[in-house]
Amino acid sequence: VSLNLAAWASLFGRKNFAQDLFNTVSLSFASALIATVAGLFFALAFDRPSGPAARMAKNALPLMPLAVSSVILGFGWSLAAPRGNRMALVLAEAAIAWPFAWAQISTTLDRIPESVREAASSLSPNRLDRAFRVLVPLSGRGILSGAGFVFAISAGDATLPLVLSLRNFENLPLLLFRLAGSYRFSEACACAVLLALLSGFAFFLQDAASRGERSAS
């Protein structure tokens, strides 16, 4: 137990630990926000596709980022931003993870009963108005779940920060990588547990919000 406590004390006592934690949370939150908005708009744009081409686009386009490895995608972003910056990292993380947000949102949209859609159409002929007054509120659980997935993926990724070579930048995945590389396994395990807790906390918030919606209804 003393060894475990010493590992936690050493991890929390590192000079840049607070900055590493802030970088992880803030950039992962920004990536989750961008990816969730992108997934939501794509899901709404291809909601109930009418033709075979639209159905193919709905099923194929969101999966295209998954066909490219994060290393290749990071290399492409490094060409666009040779010096590397945090915005490039956020956009790259969002580009990789937004299909997971789209999948959660699209699944929730597909579960909306047709009777609800018909009632919304009779009340408002404007598609955009129906989307934001009916579909989006009913998709809240999928939106939160998708954001949680993207946050967890971004928070645990060390590949893109390494490929983009950001100057004077470190987050918890990079700290974990460097601790393991220097054979400081107790501290590395503590850092891994902290990353798992951060990811789990995002899903805990999503679950709490979903329970609040069910109790309110």
C-alpha positions as CSV (number, residue, x, y, z in Angstrom):
1,V,0.0,0.0,0.0
2,S,2.8,2.4,0.8
3,L,4.3,1.8,-2.6
4,N,1.0,2.6,-4.3
5,L,0.6,5.7,-2.2
6,A,4.2,6.7,-3.0
7,A,3.5,6.3,-6.7
8,W,0.4,8.5,-6.5
9,A,2.2,11.1,-4.4
10,S,5.1,11.1,-6.9
11,L,2.7,11.5,-9.9
12,F,0.7,14.3,-8.3
13,G,3.9,16.0,-7.2
14,R,5.4,16.2,-10.7
15,K,6.2,19.8,-11.7
16,N,4.0,19.8,-14.8
17,F,1.3,17.4,-13.7
18,A,-1.4,20.1,-13.3
19,Q,-0.7,21.4,-16.8
20,D,-0.7,17.9,-18.2
21,L,-4.1,17.2,-16.6
22,F,-5.5,20.5,-17.9
23,N,-4.2,19.8,-21.4
24,T,-5.9,16.4,-21.4
25,V,-9.2,17.6,-20.2
26,S,-9.5,20.9,-22.2
27,L,-8.3,19.5,-25.5
28,S,-10.4,16.3,-25.2
29,F,-13.4,18.4,-24.4
30,A,-12.8,20.6,-27.4
31,S,-12.4,17.6,-29.6
32,A,-15.6,16.1,-28.2
33,L,-17.5,19.3,-28.8
34,I,-16.4,19.6,-32.5
35,A,-16.9,15.9,-33.2
36,T,-20.3,15.8,-31.6
37,V,-21.5,18.9,-33.6
38,A,-20.2,17.3,-36.8
39,G,-21.8,14.0,-36.0
40,L,-25.1,15.7,-35.2
41,F,-25.3,17.7,-38.4
42,F,-24.4,14.7,-40.5
43,A,-27.0,12.6,-38.8
44,L,-29.7,15.2,-39.3
45,A,-28.7,15.8,-42.9
46,F,-29.0,12.1,-43.7
47,D,-31.9,11.4,-41.5
48,R,-34.4,9.1,-43.3
49,P,-32.5,9.1,-46.7
50,S,-34.8,8.8,-49.6
51,G,-32.7,7.2,-52.4
52,P,-30.1,4.5,-52.6
53,A,-27.3,7.0,-53.1
54,A,-28.3,8.9,-50.0
55,R,-28.5,5.7,-48.0
56,M,-25.0,4.6,-49.3
57,A,-23.6,8.0,-48.3
58,K,-25.2,7.8,-44.8
59,N,-23.6,4.4,-44.2
60,A,-20.2,4.9,-46.0
61,L,-19.1,8.5,-45.5
62,P,-18.9,8.4,-41.7
63,L,-16.8,5.3,-41.7
64,M,-14.1,6.7,-44.1
65,P,-12.0,8.2,-41.3
66,L,-11.7,4.8,-39.7
67,A,-10.1,3.5,-42.9
68,V,-7.1,5.7,-42.3
69,S,-4.7,5.1,-39.5
70,S,-4.1,7.9,-36.9
71,V,-0.4,8.0,-37.9
72,I,-1.2,8.8,-41.5
73,L,-3.9,11.3,-40.6
74,G,-1.5,12.9,-38.1
75,F,1.2,13.1,-40.8
76,G,-1.3,14.8,-43.1
77,W,-2.1,17.4,-40.4
78,S,1.6,17.9,-39.8
79,L,2.0,18.9,-43.5
80,A,-0.9,21.4,-43.1
81,A,0.6,22.7,-39.8
82,P,4.3,22.1,-40.0
83,R,5.1,23.8,-36.6
84,G,2.3,21.9,-34.9
85,N,-0.3,23.6,-32.7
86,R,-3.1,22.7,-30.3
87,M,-5.9,23.6,-32.7
88,A,-4.4,21.1,-35.3
89,L,-4.4,18.5,-32.6
90,V,-8.0,19.2,-31.6
91,L,-9.2,19.0,-35.2
92,A,-7.2,15.8,-35.9
93,E,-8.7,14.2,-32.8
94,A,-12.2,15.2,-33.8
95,A,-11.7,14.0,-37.4
96,I,-10.7,10.6,-36.1
97,A,-13.4,10.2,-33.5
98,W,-16.5,11.9,-35.0
99,P,-17.8,8.7,-36.5
100,F,-18.3,7.3,-33.0
101,A,-20.4,10.4,-32.1
102,W,-22.4,10.0,-35.3
103,A,-23.1,6.4,-34.7
104,Q,-24.6,7.1,-31.2
105,I,-26.7,10.1,-32.5
106,S,-27.8,8.3,-35.6
107,T,-29.0,5.2,-33.6
108,T,-31.0,7.5,-31.3
109,L,-32.6,9.3,-34.2
110,D,-33.6,5.9,-35.8
111,R,-35.4,5.0,-32.6
112,I,-37.7,8.0,-32.7
113,P,-41.2,6.7,-33.5
114,E,-42.7,7.5,-36.9
115,S,-45.8,8.9,-35.1
116,V,-43.7,11.5,-33.4
117,R,-42.1,12.5,-36.7
118,E,-45.5,12.8,-38.4
119,A,-46.8,15.0,-35.5
120,A,-43.8,17.2,-35.8
121,S,-44.3,17.5,-39.6
122,S,-47.9,18.5,-39.1
123,L,-47.0,21.2,-36.6
124,S,-44.1,22.7,-38.5
125,P,-43.4,22.3,-42.3
126,N,-39.8,23.6,-41.8
127,R,-37.3,20.8,-41.6
128,L,-34.7,22.8,-39.7
129,D,-37.3,23.9,-37.2
130,R,-38.5,20.2,-36.7
131,A,-34.9,19.1,-36.3
132,F,-34.0,21.5,-33.5
133,R,-37.3,21.6,-31.7
134,V,-38.1,17.8,-31.8
135,L,-35.3,15.6,-33.1
136,V,-32.4,17.1,-31.3
137,P,-34.1,17.1,-27.8
138,L,-35.1,13.5,-28.3
139,S,-31.6,12.6,-29.3
140,G,-30.1,14.0,-26.1
141,R,-29.0,10.7,-24.8
142,G,-27.2,9.8,-28.0
143,I,-25.5,13.2,-28.2
144,L,-24.2,12.8,-24.7
145,S,-23.1,9.3,-25.3
146,G,-21.3,10.2,-28.5
147,A,-19.5,13.1,-26.7
148,G,-18.4,10.7,-24.0
149,F,-17.0,8.3,-26.6
150,V,-15.0,11.1,-28.3
151,F,-13.8,12.5,-25.0
152,A,-12.5,9.0,-24.0
153,I,-10.8,8.4,-27.3
154,S,-9.1,11.8,-27.4
155,A,-8.1,11.7,-23.7
156,G,-6.3,8.3,-24.2
157,D,-4.5,9.1,-27.5
158,A,-0.8,9.6,-27.5
159,T,-0.2,9.0,-31.2
160,L,-1.4,12.3,-32.7
161,P,0.5,14.5,-30.1
162,L,3.7,12.5,-31.0
163,V,3.2,12.7,-34.8
164,L,2.3,16.4,-34.7
165,S,5.4,17.1,-32.5
166,L,3.8,20.0,-30.5
167,R,6.4,22.1,-28.8
168,N,6.4,22.3,-25.0
169,F,3.3,20.1,-24.9
170,E,2.5,17.1,-22.7
171,N,-0.8,15.4,-21.7
172,L,-1.5,12.4,-19.6
173,P,-1.1,9.8,-22.4
174,L,2.3,11.3,-23.2
175,L,3.2,11.3,-19.6
176,L,2.2,7.7,-19.3
177,F,4.3,6.8,-22.4
178,R,7.3,8.5,-20.9
179,L,6.9,7.1,-17.4
180,A,6.7,3.6,-18.9
181,G,9.7,4.2,-21.1
182,S,11.8,5.2,-18.1
183,Y,10.7,2.1,-16.2
184,R,8.7,4.0,-13.6
185,F,5.9,1.5,-13.8
186,S,4.2,2.3,-10.5
187,E,3.7,5.9,-11.6
188,A,2.7,4.8,-15.1
189,C,0.0,2.5,-13.6
190,A,-1.3,5.4,-11.4
191,C,-1.4,7.6,-14.5
192,A,-3.3,4.9,-16.4
193,V,-5.8,4.6,-13.6
194,L,-6.3,8.4,-13.6
195,L,-7.0,8.3,-17.4
196,A,-9.5,5.5,-16.9
197,L,-11.2,7.5,-14.2
198,L,-11.4,10.6,-16.5
199,S,-13.0,8.6,-19.3
200,G,-15.3,6.8,-16.9
201,F,-16.4,10.2,-15.4
202,A,-17.5,11.4,-18.8
203,F,-19.8,8.4,-19.1
204,F,-21.0,8.8,-15.6
205,L,-22.1,12.4,-16.4
206,Q,-23.8,11.1,-19.5
207,D,-25.6,8.4,-17.5
208,A,-26.6,10.9,-14.8
209,A,-28.0,13.2,-17.5
210,S,-30.0,10.4,-19.1
211,R,-31.5,9.4,-15.7
212,G,-32.4,13.0,-15.1
213,E,-34.2,13.1,-18.5
214,R,-36.1,9.9,-17.7
215,S,-37.2,11.1,-14.2
216,A,-38.3,14.4,-15.6
217,S,-40.4,12.7,-18.3
